[in-house]
């Protein structure tokens, strides 16, 4: 029994010693791990390249769409409105007959003028025949000089009467033509201002308003301080104008500067401009509210980066420059004008750098990064 107890004590002592050794080894491993430096974490970022080149500064203003041409259609002759041959609010083509006035009275006047012309023409023909008949008799004394002079005078009178009748016929025919009113250009018809059966007064009664919208004008005003830059841009060629409808996600419409007013509004210190847009897609309607962006001044050989790359601190503006080794460098910069999502960097970059555009809040100078895209 004593031998068995002694063996148990030996085994228990061995187990205790082994446990102590294992614990010491574990603590030593922890201390070794604590002394080993951890691998720095990598911050996901998005980047963009700095660019050196020319940049057109732009001006964003508010404008309105305006009909390229507007016509208030009036009758050129008096009469009763017989028919409206257009659809209110619909398109009309140049040369289409859109209004008809009762032609009966003017047709009667034309017929009367034609009758007078025929009568006087017959009298003129007769006068010519008489002179032709009596001219040989004048030399033989069979016809007196007084009678011959009377026949000659009658011929002149009838000649003048025929010319007057011809003018009256032409006038009556022209007025009859005015009973058919044609569209002067491709346009959109407004609501009728009078309806069939109404009595029209020449050059007084308005019938309908036509708006030409292909092309269409976009009218806006810019500060007079931007006028020199706009004129300089015009000197280089056509001035592109981007037109956008607020609240829509569709692409801007490409228009072209078409008009600069000849004077500055002294009350507002602005000048009116107009851009021309083809409007083949009918996106713009006269009176519609739009946003207008146009170039003003061209900066040459400047460095630009996306606006979102620029950060601010108590010490000034800076950007994070991504290095080839996967780290970033905080670079202090001097910022200039902003346009179209790009900002000019006047000092601090040379145009060959790659800058961080997203993820800056997790960065410090020297931090490790890896580049991600929108698709992850």
Secondary structure as UniProt FT lines:
FT   HELIX           2..35
FT   STRAND          42..49
FT   STRAND          51..74
FT   STRAND          79..84
FT   TURN            88..89
FT   STRAND          91..92
FT   TURN            94..95
FT   STRAND          97..101
FT   HELIX           104..140
FT   HELIX           145..177
FT   TURN            178..179
FT   STRAND          180..182
FT   STRAND          187..189
FT   TURN            196..197
FT   STRAND          199..200
FT   TURN            202..204
FT   STRAND          206..223
FT   HELIX           224..226
FT   HELIX           227..236
FT   STRAND          240..244
FT   TURN            246..247
FT   STRAND          253..260
FT   TURN            266..269
FT   STRAND          270..277
FT   TURN            280..281
FT   TURN            286..287
FT   STRAND          289..306
FT   HELIX           307..309
FT   STRAND          311..313
FT   TURN            314..315
FT   STRAND          316..322
FT   TURN            324..325
FT   STRAND          327..332
FT   STRAND          334..339
FT   TURN            340..341
FT   STRAND          342..347
FT   STRAND          354..358
FT   HELIX           360..362
FT   TURN            365..366
FT   STRAND          368..371
FT   TURN            374..375
//
